[in-house]
């Protein structure tokens, strides 16, 4: 016992003497590490005394302190930056500037159920980073994809605050099913097609998976591409605070050039003369009118846009966290419209032990929107239609302040647009939560077992009310509430190992389960004695509406696997497989199987290119695979009984009867895609080019088929169609200058050609009809051999001797009929493109972003009422007043002004929809916080920016970036039907890091 005690004392003495010797031979060294990119203190850099275990990290200002001998060497390391080794040489202060790695191939990108280095990718993938996503305020992160990713077309449905966005990746695949990509947020495939739950400033990156080898791992939901959204995470040793605020002013991009009061009165007096009627206005009345009233000035406004976001992130080696809160507030440029979002996002990762870790990602969002539902309408029957059509001769208010009844002032069928703005409300409140957690077990470093689960829940309530002050209204209220819940369970096992420094294997396998439940409840009422209660007392209505409810549930069970192999970083291969079982399909067809394979050759790693001073990277990629689309609603394969009310005698009875749709034995829509691509880096990747060519064929398209009435059913759904898409994508990234003056360029261009290959019995599918009185017709069609949604109508052939429109008799039968319809335009662009430039000089940064579309047409339904619908008092474009047919002007643009003038869906209303837009321009100044001794800040940036301030287009409407009939299931693109116009915006803002 005594000998053990003496041994312990001896050991303590040796340790004490070693520490004393270390303290005596080392001096304290301090300094600051800065980033060459941000020119400010760099937190979280690991500093190590070479050859020892002595280690420290820089603080939030990039400062550090470490003890080291005079002849020691300090190493500075940070992921994504070049390591720096500095001899001490007896110094007491050492400042270091770290340079980010120019080789972007070492960056890690997110792929399905994992991550991968860019250099090891075999599939087609585009990445949009946080800086671009948050470059300007937007209600939806999807707007940031426009023009920034090759092969991705973003269609803004309307310019209303919070309006939907349609995204098409490599064209349109389905006729009846959704054409939107699958959105996966932090590993959770969300149920909807609009990830508005996430604030833009919370997003770290968005990866767009495009070819089948990349998307097949998502099986039946991968046919339209996949967008992976990754939110910001905390990093060990980098505790930091971020803050950003923006204030902007939105204005109408342009006013429609309408007739003023004198022109209007003169115009309709001419119409009366042509129709042999007495003039509506006397010469004295016209002389005293002046310019009159332009309702655009009363309906549109300068509207504020405000954003605030605040974030905390950081952690230790064991626990990393990130939490952020944000407010987005946008008033619409039409009075009474707005969109407000409040969100909290958090990410926590904790290492329980070397083998166990847990993580949790949660987003909670509340959205409140006020809509002015304007799309559609006829002769002033909607807000936008009424704004354009209102007579400029009339004050919209009576002398007592009440609304003027425009339809009673003249014998015209018109509505007062201010009625819609002030006396109708349509508000929606949404509460949403998205939460996804996982526990990870690593029995050995190379093997990872992950068990995760999540929930997505949305509770929406819509309240719509029309007051008693609305002309001819007795008050009406409608309330609807919906709840959507999706539960997810994912269980995967992954393995990553490198053998003999040449053979790299990465594999993942697992099974997932996800269900979807949607319920709804609605009620209504008409006839109220007061507006006080609005939608909160439906029972007080004179005529209560019939309430409605619904319940829809479906589920998806999947098995998946993927294997990646690389030999010597030169030869790469990927194979994947997924089996999906859906409750939507009937027995025998519930399961779909989706394999894929890809090969890549890193040519630049071959001996004959290794020493090249020009080509720094070159990789050839080949990919093939199958993906799918479910494309039907739950219960579509079941014979459903629908409830109804039936009267027998004096009593009302409930009845059930089969629906009008005959259920069919349906199977999956399947898309086969082949892709060949090449990546080329030049001059140490200062110039980097990516090119992809693809062929995508979709078969077994689900579509509605008409049935003979004798069957007792009117329609059924069958797998009857085929569609093809072929395209070329080019993306170029360049950094021609670096240093005090740096310049980064990112540009891309995409070409896609789609075609309907096969339809049921070769029968055409007519597009949805529209009715604006002057024209009641359809204007697009699906036909074998033609692009999807091509415009279809009559071709004009000048005017007759009375100034009426003539049409070409294409079949030469002497009669103008539907047989004379033909293709009159194509909404699908020849190509889309984007160009982003960022130039930095010292502390200044100048950015501009151009985005455009070429070769696409727009069918301008809005122009029908306001260019050829005469005799009803509608205001017209000034161009109609100046350039219409008269006996002395027979080559005019517009026909004779007469109530008997008629029109059809013709090429008259098809316009060139191409545009080039200055989407964003920004000038920023980074305050030199270190030089100004602002110790509490790491980064302070002040900026001014503007969006949509310049648009070059020949389109006559408010805005060419419009898609009135857009939506997830829509094949009708390129329509402008009295849509809420887009705004241009001017912003000032601050971005700060602490």
NORGI-V287987 format. One record per helix or strand. SS is the DSSP state (H for helix, E for strand). FROM is the first residue (numbers start at 0). LEN is the number of residues. If there is no record, write none. Layout:
BEGIN
ss={SS SS}
from={FROM FROM}
len={LEN LEN}
END
This chain:
BEGIN
ss={H E E E E E E E E E E E H E E H E H H E E E E H E H E E E H H H E E E E E E H E E H H E E E E H H E E E E H H E E E E E E H E E H E E E E E E E H E E E E H E H E E E E E H E E E E E}
from={1 25 40 45 54 62 72 80 83 92 95 99 103 107 113 117 124 129 140 151 164 181 187 199 202 211 225 239 257 260 282 294 299 302 318 333 337 355 382 396 402 405 416 423 446 475 502 533 537 542 547 570 590 602 606 614 640 650 660 668 686 708 714 740 759 764 769 775 779 789 795 804 817 821 830 843 856 861 876 877 883 885 888 893 905 906 909 914 938 974 982}
len={24 10 1 4 3 7 5 1 4 1 3 1 3 4 4 3 5 4 5 5 5 4 2 3 7 10 6 13 1 14 5 5 1 13 13 1 14 15 7 1 1 4 7 21 20 24 24 3 3 2 20 12 12 3 4 15 8 8 2 14 20 3 23 18 3 2 2 2 3 5 4 3 3 4 11 11 4 7 1 5 1 1 1 1 1 3 3 12 15 2 11}
END
